[in-house]
Amino acid sequence: MDISYKPLWRQLLEKDMKKKDLMRLGNFSPNLLANMGKNKYVSLKNIVKICEVLECEINEVVELIKVDKKEYIGDKSVSRPFVKWAGGKTALLESIKKNYPKGLGKEISKYCEPFVGGGAVLFDILSNYDMKEVYISDSNEELINVYKTIRNNVDELIDSLKKIENEYIPLSDNKRKEYYYEKREDYNRYILKDIVDEVYGSALFIFLNRTCFNGLYRVNKKGLFNVPMGSYKNPRICDEKNLRSISDKLKKVKIVCASYYKSYNFIDENTLVYFDPPYRPLTKTAAFTSYDKTSFDDNMQIELANYYRKVSGEGAVAILSNSDPKNIDDNDNFFDDLYKGFIINRVEAKRRINSKASKRGNVSELLITNYKEEK
């Protein structure tokens, strides 16, 4: 099958990078990029490394590359997250996939993700497994409204995003800045219910995510979005193909704005539950749990661990990810004690969102499962 690296060149353009910048950051050989320029096959390992450097999805680097006899990266059926998300699981996805239980999509016919966020794991499962029932939730009301809008009103959302994109892209830097803060003000009016058009509010959510600093979603104590503008030369604001793919996959998904414990009635012995809560900060200055106006402190981590034990007692297969405090302090056994009796895996992941690129190195993260071997 033919392959194309057009998405990679588009990524470089969006990030205002040149090929030599990519070579330097990833320590790639000139031959690698030369082969990609000729649309020749390169190793999956190199593609994954490029994704880590650019902080993007595989589908945003290559189209129609054969992985094995059954799977194709870039296939029309594959969906990817529509937003960047602090703590997003793109970089950790391969490690999570290795922990998928045997029987997923068969006897394990239900999937539940109570902290859906950007949905990297959700979209991988929807793209590759036939699940009878899927439940997703998040406490961020505006994020959940975007999921519902993509599912129910994708045509109107695409029209709104195209309008914003066509207005924004041709502007000068100064005019872009004015436009960004005007739209941020509109978005905060949407949060306050002064604007009630959910399609427009969802389009604003995606626009701000694509153009704000580092793709952060952060709100103040009043719940208002306060992330400043980023510096992207040619951001992709409307990814029509991906939005339509997502819309198709969400048609039968139950989408709920609720706390994680509201998922209990959905979960049974045929369910895989993936918990991806706000991570416990490794240092006091590294705290970033303001996805909404509530915080997720150690007491809430303890409550979540109790809930994890509760659904495990119902026979559900459960996976949970979190930060590893031993990156900073070898004597910090907070999660080791909290999840004693379960399987605690330490996996390497790239820290993806930091104001300084030098601080985005590899760290250990936790993947906790309630089963020892493939189930």
Phi and psi in degrees as a GROMACS rama.xvg file:
@    title "Ramachandran Plot"
@    xaxis  label "Phi"
@    yaxis  label "Psi"
@TYPE xy
-69.5332  152.069  ASP-2
-128.038  159.294  ILE-3
-143.172  139.53  SER-4
-107.357  22.3063  TYR-5
-55.4541  -38.9997  LYS-6
-58.9523  -33.5064  PRO-7
-65.072  -45.8497  LEU-8
-65.8233  -32.5903  TRP-9
-66.6774  -39.4555  ARG-10
-60.222  -44.6925  GLN-11
-62.6593  -39.924  LEU-12
-63.9687  -44.1136  LEU-13
-61.8707  -36.0982  GLU-14
-92.5815  5.25476  LYS-15
55.6528  45.3252  ASP-16
-115.759  155.14  MET-17
-109.439  166.691  LYS-18
-58.5733  -37.4502  LYS-19
-65.6155  -29.925  LYS-20
-66.8765  -41.7348  ASP-21
-64.4507  -42.5822  LEU-22
-59.5711  -41.4016  MET-23
-69.2977  -45.8998  ARG-24
-67.8137  -35.2615  LEU-25
-102.107  -0.0379267  GLY-26
54.659  44.3952  ASN-27
-88.8242  151.644  PHE-28
-80.3453  152.269  SER-29
-58.9303  -31.5011  PRO-30
-64.3681  -34.8305  ASN-31
-60.6948  -51.0324  LEU-32
-70.5829  -30.1906  LEU-33
-64.1119  -42.4805  ALA-34
-65.7022  -37.8274  ASN-35
-68.165  -33.418  MET-36
-63.5594  -24.1246  GLY-37
-98.7196  9.35793  LYS-38
56.9568  41.1733  ASN-39
-92.1781  157.506  LYS-40
-67.0408  138.121  TYR-41
-128.892  165.666  VAL-42
-68.4218  148.409  SER-43
-61.5093  -32.6224  LEU-44
-59.7459  -42.7918  LYS-45
-68.6616  -37.0093  ASN-46
-63.7462  -44.2317  ILE-47
-61.9331  -39.5124  VAL-48
-65.3536  -39.7081  LYS-49
-61.298  -41.7259  ILE-50
-60.8957  -39.2796  CYS-51
-66.0184  -40.9599  GLU-52
-65.8886  -42.949  VAL-53
-88.3381  -7.00971  LEU-54
55.6238  56.5166  GLU-55
-141.735  177.387  CYS-56
-84.6914  158.915  GLU-57
-59.9994  -37.9668  ILE-58
-64.3816  -16.2244  ASN-59
-93.0828  8.92295  GLU-60
-119.369  -40.7  VAL-61
-142.122  146.927  VAL-62
-118.992  140.413  GLU-63
56.821  51.0039  LEU-64
-107.009  129.072  ILE-65
-77.696  126.831  LYS-66
-95.9981  -48.4103  VAL-67
-151.259  -166.246  ASP-68
-68.3359  -16.734  LYS-69
-117.816  -24.7289  LYS-70
-111.751  143.211  GLU-71
-132.882  128.027  TYR-72
-77.9911  132.859  ILE-73
93.1443  -2.34113  GLY-74
-62.0262  148.312  ASP-75
-59.4415  -22.8211  LYS-76
-81.4865  -8.23728  SER-77
-90.4916  125.98  VAL-78
-108.629  155.289  SER-79
-135.1  163.881  ARG-80
-55.0442  140.738  PRO-81
-91.4406  -5.55922  PHE-82
-134.931  153.483  VAL-83
-76.9894  148.403  LYS-84
-148.228  126.53  TRP-85
-56.8026  125.127  ALA-86
84.5737  7.64845  GLY-87
-57.8481  151.834  GLY-88
-101.608  17.6068  LYS-89
-58.6169  -46.8569  THR-90
-68.5777  -24.815  ALA-91
-99.7248  -1.53859  LEU-92
-59.8356  -41.8724  LEU-93
-61.9132  -39.0695  GLU-94
-67.1843  -38.8106  SER-95
-65.9737  -41.9365  ILE-96
-61.096  -34.1379  LYS-97
-65.3091  -20.142  LYS-98
-100.626  4.45173  ASN-99
-59.1949  138.106  TYR-100
-75.3065  149.098  PRO-101
-63.0278  137.873  LYS-102
95.8444  2.68805  GLY-103
-64.6667  128.463  LEU-104
88.6746  -3.21923  GLY-105
-120.773  -103.471  LYS-106
-66.4364  -29.7865  GLU-107
-90.0013  92.5878  ILE-108
-104.944  -1.38755  SER-109
-123.368  146.859  LYS-110
-131.495  136.006  TYR-111
-132.412  128.375  CYS-112
-131.57  97.6792  GLU-113
-80.7231  -9.49876  PRO-114
-125.269  70.3136  PHE-115
-68.052  -35.7129  VAL-116
51.5907  -130.138  GLY-117
-75.57  -16.9124  GLY-118
79.1689  26.8604  GLY-119
-59.0905  -44.8271  ALA-120
-70.437  -41.5642  VAL-121
-54.2412  -50.5401  LEU-122
-69.9898  -30.1391  PHE-123
-65.0447  -43.73  ASP-124
-68.8003  -42.5356  ILE-125
-64.8894  -28.8049  LEU-126
-81.9804  -21.8352  SER-127
-124.45  -8.4998  ASN-128
-133.616  147.295  TYR-129
-95.3065  95.1425  ASP-130
-98.2909  136.449  MET-131
-75.1057  -37.2268  LYS-132
-140.079  138.368  GLU-133
-135.357  133.446  VAL-134
-125.899  126.516  TYR-135
-128.845  148.537  ILE-136
-150.945  164.118  SER-137
-161.534  154.023  ASP-138
-83.329  -9.8099  SER-139
-82.9805  104.221  ASN-140
-61.7467  -40.2851  GLU-141
-67.9349  -38.1988  GLU-142
-62.6418  -46.2864  LEU-143
-62.0142  -36.5805  ILE-144
-63.4681  -33.088  ASN-145
-65.9568  -45.4768  VAL-146
-56.2015  -44.8421  TYR-147
-67.3809  -37.8721  LYS-148
-65.6408  -42.1653  THR-149
-61.6959  -40.9258  ILE-150
-68.487  -44.6654  ARG-151
-99.1605  -26.006  ASN-152
-140.143  48.8917  ASN-153
-66.0659  -35.4097  VAL-154
-61.9601  -46.5684  ASP-155
-65.662  -36.8932  GLU-156
-64.4741  -45.3823  LEU-157
-60.5094  -42.8285  ILE-158
-60.1151  -42.9381  ASP-159
-66.5952  -41.5431  SER-160
-67.2331  -38.7967  LEU-161
-63.4951  -39.6098  LYS-162
-62.252  -46.609  LYS-163
-62.3912  -44.9464  ILE-164
-60.347  -45.5158  GLU-165
-67.3693  -28.5253  ASN-166
-78.1115  -36.6811  GLU-167
-83.2895  -47.3504  TYR-168
-57.7956  -41.9178  ILE-169
-74.0096  -8.95561  PRO-170
-71.5629  154.156  LEU-171
-69.556  168.031  SER-172
-58.2407  -43.6395  ASP-173
-65.9594  -40.8525  ASN-174
-69.6168  -34.4867  LYS-175
-61.1258  -41.2022  ARG-176
-62.8765  -44.0763  LYS-177
-60.4461  -44.8771  GLU-178
-62.5593  -44.4514  TYR-179
-57.8092  -49.4523  TYR-180
-72.4359  -27.0726  TYR-181
-64.7571  -43.8533  GLU-182
-70.8557  -33.0457  LYS-183
-65.1852  -38.5132  ARG-184
-64.5528  -42.5195  GLU-185
-59.3122  -42.2341  ASP-186
-63.2701  -40.9791  TYR-187
-68.308  -31.2505  ASN-188
-65.8991  -33.9582  ARG-189
-66.4104  -43.2101  TYR-190
-58.8528  -40.2517  ILE-191
-80.0567  0.362189  LEU-192
72.6585  13.1122  LYS-193
-73.3965  -28.6717  ASP-194
-111.056  127.663  ILE-195
-113.166  0.513692  VAL-196
-75.6286  105.266  ASP-197
-71.4625  -28.2996  GLU-198
-66.1449  -48.2174  VAL-199
-63.5623  -42.1129  TYR-200
-61.2159  -39.3937  GLY-201
-68.6493  -38.1581  SER-202
-64.47  -39.9277  ALA-203
-63.1438  -41.3888  LEU-204
-56.0399  -49.4286  PHE-205
-67.7923  -43.3486  ILE-206
-58.7191  -48.9051  PHE-207
-63.4664  -39.3665  LEU-208
-62.0307  -36.2512  ASN-209
-80.6099  -16.8265  ARG-210
-122.447  -7.31273  THR-211
-81.7648  172.858  CYS-212
-63.3494  117.507  PHE-213
60.9561  14.7095  ASN-214
66.549  25.4247  GLY-215
-75.2694  151.828  LEU-216
-120.772  109.593  TYR-217
-139.612  137.685  ARG-218
-126.203  158.31  VAL-219
-87.1163  -173.717  ASN-220
-65.1924  -20.5675  LYS-221
-85.7144  -2.87463  LYS-222
84.9067  13.0584  GLY-223
-96.0786  139.093  LEU-224
-67.813  128.091  PHE-225
-133.391  23.9448  ASN-226
-82.1162  131.684  VAL-227
-72.9635  171.19  PRO-228
-68.605  144.191  MET-229
-92.7964  -172.385  GLY-230
-127.675  84.8779  SER-231
-116.64  128.337  TYR-232
-70.1249  -44.2383  LYS-233
-143.52  65.7785  ASN-234
-66.2416  143.559  PRO-235
-86.7126  105.907  ARG-236
-88.5156  -38.679  ILE-237
-117.155  103.301  CYS-238
-99.3738  80.6424  ASP-239
-58.759  -44.6508  GLU-240
-60.5106  -45.7529  LYS-241
-68.1498  -40.1431  ASN-242
-61.9831  -39.7745  LEU-243
-68.5286  -37.9489  ARG-244
-63.693  -43.7552  SER-245
-63.1227  -44.4362  ILE-246
-55.8653  -43.2199  SER-247
-61.8993  -41.7352  ASP-248
-74.9368  -23.607  LYS-249
-86.9519  -3.63975  LEU-250
-54.6142  -38.8073  LYS-251
-106.726  11.88  LYS-252
-88.6886  133.48  VAL-253
-82.3082  119.296  LYS-254
-114.879  121.03  ILE-255
-132.664  136.617  VAL-256
-92.4787  105.463  CYS-257
-167.223  164.491  ALA-258
-70.51  159.033  SER-259
-57.2366  -35.1799  TYR-260
-70.9634  -12.0551  TYR-261
-72.8556  -8.55579  LYS-262
-80.0492  -5.7992  SER-263
-57.4687  -43.1556  TYR-264
-67.8143  -19.0089  ASN-265
-81.5872  -28.7916  PHE-266
-84.293  133.833  ILE-267
-146.143  -167.382  ASP-268
-69.894  -9.83845  GLU-269
-100.149  15.8349  ASN-270
-113.165  135.256  THR-271
-96.1434  124.373  LEU-272
-112.506  126.346  VAL-273
-113.717  117.97  TYR-274
-101.14  122.729  PHE-275
-130.394  72.3781  ASP-276
-73.9089  168.115  PRO-277
-53.4448  130.316  PRO-278
-69.922  146.045  TYR-279
-68.519  125.075  ARG-280
-63.8985  141.695  PRO-281
-75.3793  -29.159  LEU-282
-136.548  165.842  THR-283
-63.9023  -33.9588  LYS-284
-83.5746  -10.764  THR-285
-92.3592  0.588888  ALA-286
-59.6046  125.475  ALA-287
-145.672  87.866  PHE-288
-124.701  15.1651  THR-289
-91.3251  54.6619  SER-290
-70.9907  -29.6548  TYR-291
-136.949  -174.875  ASP-292
-77.5135  -2.05891  LYS-293
-95.6593  158.835  THR-294
-107.606  162.788  SER-295
-124.604  87.6794  PHE-296
-92.4355  -173.312  ASP-297
-62.0243  -35.1026  ASP-298
-63.1253  -37.9736  ASN-299
-71.6882  -32.8618  MET-300
-62.5197  -39.1598  GLN-301
-66.829  -42.9114  ILE-302
-61.6204  -39.937  GLU-303
-64.3871  -40.5385  LEU-304
-61.3902  -37.7302  ALA-305
-64.7594  -38.8633  ASN-306
-68.1302  -37.9491  TYR-307
-58.5583  -43.4995  TYR-308
-65.4719  -36.4424  ARG-309
-65.122  -46.7529  LYS-310
-71.7782  -29.3685  VAL-311
-63.6958  -37.7958  SER-312
-65.5159  -21.66  GLY-313
-83.0425  -2.99955  GLU-314
93.0401  3.34357  GLY-315
-70.7694  150.427  ALA-316
-88.093  127.07  VAL-317
-130.329  138.528  ALA-318
-126.041  137.488  ILE-319
-135.41  136.581  LEU-320
-113.394  149.742  SER-321
-165.124  172.737  ASN-322
-70.641  158.423  SER-323
-108.497  105.957  ASP-324
-62.4148  -17.3403  PRO-325
-72.4772  -7.99471  LYS-326
-60.4087  -31.2842  ASN-327
-105.996  -40.6145  ILE-328
-139.068  110.198  ASP-329
-61.1318  -20.0512  ASP-330
-93.7596  0.278736  ASN-331
-83.916  103.426  ASP-332
-105.4  26.2713  ASN-333
-52.3163  -54.9317  PHE-334
-78.5372  -31.8971  PHE-335
-60.9096  -39.4775  ASP-336
-74.927  -40.2081  ASP-337
-65.6187  -36.3258  LEU-338
-111.609  29.9793  TYR-339
-59.4678  133.305  LYS-340
101.45  -15.6742  GLY-341
-103.127  172.546  PHE-342
-90.4217  117.84  ILE-343
-106.851  109.719  ILE-344
-101.244  135.997  ASN-345
-107.03  120.203  ARG-346
-123.739  153.206  VAL-347
-85.4895  135.581  GLU-348
-142.402  156.683  ALA-349
-91.7043  127.54  LYS-350
-70.5633  117.119  ARG-351
-98.06  -30.4677  ARG-352
-117.694  113.125  ILE-353
-155.159  145.595  ASN-354
-65.8367  -22.4582  SER-355
-113.793  125.943  LYS-356
-60.641  -31.2557  ALA-357
-65.8491  -17.464  SER-358
-94.6332  7.18361  LYS-359
-100.185  46.8992  ARG-360
-84.0858  -169.871  GLY-361
-85.2822  141.333  ASN-362
-135.227  164.403  VAL-363
-86.947  137.685  SER-364
-127.174  162.641  GLU-365
-100.429  135.805  LEU-366
-122.773  114.38  LEU-367
-110.493  127.316  ILE-368
-123.336  158.773  THR-369
-104.426  20.1584  ASN-370
-142.407  144.858  TYR-371
-87.3111  -41.8106  LYS-372
-119.698  168.5  GLU-373
-55.2734  132.598  GLU-374
